[in-house]
Amino acid sequence: MSSFQRWAFGLTVPAALLTICLYVVPILQVLALSFTEPTFGFGNYVEMFGSAAIGRVVRTTMIVSAVTTVLTIVVSYV
């Protein structure tokens, strides 16, 4: 292994570990929790999507996403 390859590998490993710790692990924890508490199964998802609060959150998220996308496109052409 050349010194450049060792250097590149040395930079890649911390970034990969950080990505795993901050992205993959929390997603796996949320998925595990969603199937274990308070009851096992898809009832948690049925209850969540039946909630009016979730509808408001999803609607707000979509509006923010659309506005951000439009503003980004406009600013990128200015």
Secondary structure as GFF3:
##gff-version 3
##sequence-region A 1 78
A	DSSP	alpha_helix	3	19	.	.	.	ID=ss1
A	DSSP	pi_helix	20	24	.	.	.	ID=ss2
A	DSSP	alpha_helix	25	36	.	.	.	ID=ss3
A	DSSP	alpha_helix	43	50	.	.	.	ID=ss4
A	DSSP	alpha_helix	52	76	.	.	.	ID=ss5
###
